[in-house]
Amino acid sequence: MSATPDKAVQHHEHPTWSTDVVHTTDRDEAQDRISSIFSSHSLEIVGPTHDLDVALRARRTDAITIADIRHGTEVIVRPGRLHSYYEINVPLRGYTLTQCGRDEIESAPGRAAVLTPTEESSMRWSADCEQIAVKVSRAVVDRTVESTLGYPPDEAVHFAIGFDIGSGHGRNWLRAVSLLRDAIDTDAPQLVLRPLEELVVGQLLAAQPNNFTGRLAGDPRPPRPRMISRVIDLIEYDPAAPLTVADMALTADTGVRTLQIAFADYLGLTPMEYLRNVRLARAHQDLLAAVPGDGHTVGDIAYRWGFGHVARFAAAYRKRYGRTPSQTLRT
């Protein structure tokens, strides 16, 4: 059997959500189709090949994907690094053995597994395993942290791998996921979807221990490695300055390659990506503070913070903040 094409509902010029349905007994088709919904991965069949019966129904908004999925036989899924998103796998039946970086966990009903974008990951699914897989954009997690702290995250958000969803805040998070899934299934408009997306991400940050838990509760920033701290201080002092990676490496008294590795390991970003995020945050603050009719334009604010191409600024801004700069300026 083959996959059903996407169904998308339009909101002005942008799709608000889409639904993908896959049902196949072919390994290659399953691997390719699911890769297009999540990210490139390998699918290894461990159990009887003739039992393979992949079924998936995925609902996608701009920031979150919620998929019901099974394989029908024991499999190993290796996505490697997810890079741009977090994945929370919630078993409804059966179990999975999940490895993310140096951590490993067996998850089953009541206990989910959280995959972090910057770590290598793999999963072994039992033959009877059925899961809800929740894909959450890293950009929207960073945006939520930034809105709470008042500055962009100075390192990647890392969640603990084991997630108790049977009680307390974890159960509240799962309820938020169910609300968003039901809203998509009933053709809810963007007016409803956006707050539910924010609820899912906010509940995740509140429910699951992570390296920002203390700061989100009001604790001060932890000390940073000296090399990283020097570059971050340079960027935050004057984000609009025409900095290059070589300039940053000189400030850190190290080589370009060493600096890039340090940023990747500590922040999960390149130095230039971090610079762009700080510039976007400053531009975002100016857009929010602008008074209608005061003459400020998106172009003025973009150039003020070192963006030389307004269209590229607008695209990066929308990806990070979920709306266009013009929409923020008019609010």
C-alpha positions in Angstrom: 0.0 0.0 0.0 1.2 3.6 -0.6 1.2 6.8 1.3 -1.6 9.3 1.1 -0.6 12.8 -0.1 -0.5 15.7 2.3 -3.7 17.6 3.0 -3.2 21.2 3.8 -5.5 24.0 4.9 -4.5 27.5 3.8 -4.5 30.6 6.0 -3.9 33.5 3.7 -0.7 32.6 1.9 0.7 30.2 4.5 -0.5 26.7 5.5 -1.6 26.5 9.1 -1.5 22.7 9.3 -1.2 19.5 7.2 -1.9 15.8 7.7 0.1 13.0 6.3 -1.0 9.3 6.3 1.4 6.4 5.6 0.4 2.7 5.4 2.9 0.4 3.8 4.6 -3.0 4.1 7.6 -1.9 2.1 10.7 -0.9 4.2 12.2 1.5 1.7 8.9 3.3 1.2 8.4 3.6 5.0 11.9 4.9 5.5 11.6 7.5 2.8 8.1 8.7 3.6 8.7 9.0 7.4 12.1 10.7 6.7 10.2 13.4 4.8 8.0 14.0 7.9 10.7 13.9 10.6 14.3 13.7 9.3 16.5 11.4 7.4 17.0 8.1 9.2 17.7 4.4 8.6 15.2 1.7 9.4 16.5 -1.8 10.2 14.1 -4.7 10.5 15.0 -7.0 13.4 11.9 -9.1 13.6 10.2 -11.1 10.9 10.2 -9.0 7.7 6.8 -10.3 6.6 5.3 -8.8 9.8 6.3 -5.3 8.8 3.2 -3.2 8.6 4.0 0.5 9.0 1.1 2.8 9.8 1.5 6.6 10.5 -0.8 9.5 10.8 1.0 12.8 11.3 -0.5 16.2 12.0 1.9 19.1 11.3 1.7 22.8 12.3 4.5 25.3 11.6 6.2 24.3 14.9 5.0 20.9 16.0 4.3 17.5 14.5 2.1 14.9 16.3 2.3 11.4 14.8 0.6 8.1 15.7 3.0 5.4 14.5 3.6 1.7 14.6 5.9 -0.7 12.6 4.3 -4.1 13.2 7.6 -5.9 13.9 10.7 -5.2 15.9 12.9 -2.5 14.3 15.8 -0.2 15.0 15.5 3.4 13.9 18.6 5.5 13.6 18.0 9.2 13.0 21.4 10.3 14.2 21.4 14.0 15.2 18.0 15.7 14.8 19.6 19.2 14.5 16.5 21.3 14.1 14.0 19.7 16.5 13.3 17.8 19.7 11.4 14.5 19.6 9.3 13.1 22.5 8.2 9.5 22.0 5.2 8.4 24.0 4.6 4.6 24.0 0.9 3.6 24.1 1.7 -0.1 23.8 5.0 -2.1 23.9 8.3 -0.4 24.7 11.4 1.2 23.1 15.0 1.2 24.1 16.3 4.7 23.3 19.8 6.0 23.3 20.6 9.7 23.0 24.2 10.7 23.4 25.5 8.8 26.5 22.1 8.3 28.0 19.9 5.2 27.5 16.4 4.5 28.6 13.6 1.9 28.3 10.3 3.7 27.7 6.8 2.2 28.1 3.3 3.5 28.7 3.6 6.2 31.3 7.2 6.9 30.6 8.3 8.8 27.4 11.8 9.4 25.9 13.1 12.8 24.9 15.6 13.2 22.1 17.8 16.3 22.1 18.8 17.7 18.6 22.5 18.0 19.3 23.1 14.3 20.3 23.3 11.1 18.2 20.2 9.0 18.9 18.8 5.6 18.0 15.7 3.6 19.0 14.8 -0.1 19.2 11.0 -0.6 19.0 9.4 -3.8 20.2 7.1 -5.6 17.7 4.0 -4.5 19.5 5.1 -0.9 20.1 2.7 1.9 19.2 3.7 5.5 19.9 2.8 9.1 19.7 5.9 10.8 18.3 5.9 14.6 19.0 8.3 16.7 17.0 9.0 20.2 18.4 10.9 22.8 16.5 14.1 23.8 18.2 13.4 27.4 17.1 10.1 27.5 19.0 11.8 26.1 22.2 14.5 28.7 21.9 11.9 31.4 21.3 10.0 30.4 24.4 13.1 30.4 26.6 14.0 33.8 25.2 10.6 35.3 25.9 10.9 34.2 29.5 14.5 35.2 30.2 14.7 38.3 28.0 17.7 37.1 26.1 18.3 34.3 23.5 19.6 31.0 25.0 23.3 31.0 25.4 23.5 27.2 25.0 21.3 24.5 23.6 18.4 23.3 25.7 19.1 19.8 26.9 16.2 17.8 28.4 16.6 14.7 30.6 15.9 11.7 28.5 13.3 10.0 30.7 10.0 11.8 30.9 7.3 10.7 33.5 4.0 11.4 31.7 1.8 9.3 34.1 1.3 12.0 36.7 1.8 15.7 37.6 3.3 18.1 35.1 4.1 15.4 32.6 0.5 14.3 32.4 -0.4 18.0 31.9 2.0 18.2 29.0 0.4 15.1 27.4 -3.0 16.7 27.8 -1.8 19.8 26.0 -0.5 17.5 23.1 -4.0 15.9 23.0 -5.7 19.3 22.8 -3.5 20.4 19.9 -4.0 17.1 18.1 -7.8 17.3 18.5 -7.8 20.9 17.3 -6.0 20.0 14.1 -8.3 17.0 13.6 -11.3 19.4 13.8 -9.9 22.0 11.4 -9.2 24.6 14.1 -8.0 28.0 12.8 -4.6 29.5 13.5 -6.2 31.6 16.2 -6.6 28.4 18.2 -3.5 26.5 17.0 -0.9 29.1 18.0 -1.8 29.3 21.7 -1.9 25.5 21.9 1.5 25.2 20.3 2.8 27.6 23.0 1.1 25.5 25.7 2.8 22.3 24.5 6.2 23.9 24.5 5.7 25.8 27.8 4.5 22.7 29.5 7.5 20.7 28.2 9.9 23.2 29.6 8.1 23.3 32.9 7.6 19.6 33.2 10.8 18.0 32.1 14.1 18.8 33.8 16.6 20.6 31.6 19.6 22.8 31.8 17.5 26.0 31.8 15.1 24.8 34.6 16.9 26.9 37.3 17.1 30.1 35.2 13.4 29.8 34.1 12.6 29.7 37.8 14.7 32.8 38.4 18.2 31.5 39.2 21.2 33.4 37.7 23.1 32.2 34.6 25.7 29.5 35.4 29.3 30.3 34.6 30.4 29.7 30.9 33.7 28.3 29.6 36.1 31.2 29.2 36.5 30.9 25.4 32.7 30.9 24.9 32.2 33.7 27.4 34.7 36.1 25.7 32.9 35.7 22.3 29.4 36.0 23.8 30.5 39.2 25.6 31.9 40.6 22.3 28.7 39.8 20.5 26.3 41.1 23.1 28.3 44.4 23.5 27.7 45.3 19.9 25.7 42.8 17.9 25.5 45.1 14.8 29.2 45.2 14.4 30.5 43.5 11.2 32.0 40.5 13.0 33.5 37.5 11.3 34.4 34.1 12.8 38.1 35.1 12.5 37.3 38.2 14.7 35.7 36.1 17.3 38.5 33.5 17.3 41.0 36.4 17.8 39.0 37.6 20.8 38.9 34.1 22.2 42.6 33.7 21.6 42.1 30.4 19.7 41.7 29.1 16.2 38.6 29.3 14.1 38.1 25.5 14.0 38.6 25.2 17.7 36.0 28.0 18.4 33.5 26.4 16.0 33.8 23.0 17.8 33.5 24.7 21.2 30.3 26.5 20.1 28.8 23.3 18.6 29.5 21.3 21.8 28.4 23.9 24.3 25.6 25.8 22.4 24.7 23.5 19.5 25.2 26.5 17.2 27.9 28.0 15.1 29.4 31.4 16.2 27.6 33.1 13.3 24.3 31.4 14.2 24.6 32.7 17.7 25.4 36.2 16.4 22.3 36.1 14.2 20.1 35.0 17.1 21.3 37.9 19.2 20.7 40.3 16.3 17.2 38.9 15.8 16.4 39.3 19.5 17.5 42.9 19.5 15.4 43.6 16.4 12.5 41.8 18.0 12.7 44.1 21.0 12.8 47.2 18.8 9.8 45.9 16.7 7.8 45.4 19.9 8.8 48.8 21.3 8.0 50.7 18.1 5.0 53.0 18.2 2.7 53.0 15.2 3.2 56.1 13.1 6.6 57.0 14.5 8.2 56.4 11.2 10.2 53.2 12.0 10.2 50.6 9.3 11.2 46.9 9.2 14.1 47.9 6.9 15.3 50.5 9.4 15.4 48.1 12.3 16.9 45.3 10.2 19.8 47.5 9.1 20.3 48.9 12.6 21.1 45.4 13.8 23.4 44.4 11.1 21.1 42.7 8.6 22.0 43.9 5.1 19.2 42.0 3.3 15.6 42.8 4.5 14.0 39.8 2.8 16.5 37.4 4.4 16.0 39.1 7.8 12.2 38.7 7.4 12.5 35.0 6.6 14.9 34.4 9.6 12.6 36.4 11.9 9.5 34.5 10.9 11.3 31.2 11.4 12.3 32.2 14.9 9.3 34.1 16.1 6.5 32.5 14.2 5.3 35.8 12.5 6.6 38.4 10.1 8.4 41.5 11.3 5.6 43.6 9.8 3.1 41.8 11.9 5.0 42.5 15.1 5.5 46.1 14.1 1.7 46.6 13.6 0.8 44.9 16.9 
